[in-house]
């Protein structure tokens, strides 16, 4: 059985000039020392997103390049204090991907109203960044947040996710009603199909998280897991210092 990485790299192996490879190499260099909050190597996230896009029938070069690059500015800024510019991404990958990566990049610590403004700019840019933003959030929420994020952060994350679902709904309507001239690939209806699938899966995950948050015994168990996670992080940091 193939892993997601084997599937994605194997798929694009037959197309050595596909824009995916430029973006994949660029993000792998930027994310080399980055890890997810759950400890997973960061680049696994981009591969997973490309995997789900391919399963939806979407192999558009700009989409997969944007998937690979969507977090490079944010993670380099927050983890390394390095500013990755639009010009750098344009030179290394593609000018369109660079512009849309900037649009997808959010400032740190946004309030919910500010987050909604951020999403509105994504919608104005086009269907492709809406799809990638929705896919990004789907990839994130399907991993366990319990033991990794504090309960208040999970609640905020949930509120943000419902807003992302709203722009996904808007994009589906725009595609199916013919209200958009933005055609990131010939068969734009694949994006509507992909967004509908993500919408259903995300709602199912959200219901599970909401159920856990409403029940005291789950919240107590979560608090224990979170403490264990924080203790482990401190131990790892102490070992690194040695």
C-alpha angles and dihedrals in degrees: 000000000000123000119230089256093051090048095050098041090043091051094053094038088085089056106052092170094052112127087236090080096055091049093043092053092046096050092043089058094046095044095041093116098029127107134184119250088259090056097256119141105264099232090063086074094060092047090051091051092050089048093056092045091053091049087055089054095253113135098149109149096225092049094052092043090052090048090056094046103036096103103032097099095045097045095044089050097046099037105031105020088237124138114221107197131213088241092057092052091045091054096043098040122358138314094238091049089048093053094047092046089057090050091051092049112099129199117251119265099014118180115231093260089050090048090053090052088051090054092048089059089051091053091049090054096057151268097293097063090044089055093047092047091051093045090049092054092046090053089050101047095047087067116078111267091184111104090016105063128037116248095253090052091049090052091051090046089053092051090051091048092056088054090052089051087054093056089046089055089048092051092049090052092047092051098044095043093047092241095136133073091189107111111174089177137005096265101050090170088075086071091054090049091048092048092050090053092048091047093056095045093046093051090052092051091046092053089054093050092047091051091053093047092052094055119077096211091057092048090052090050090047091052089053092049092048091052091050090050092051092047090051092050091052091049091050092049090050091052091050091053090054 
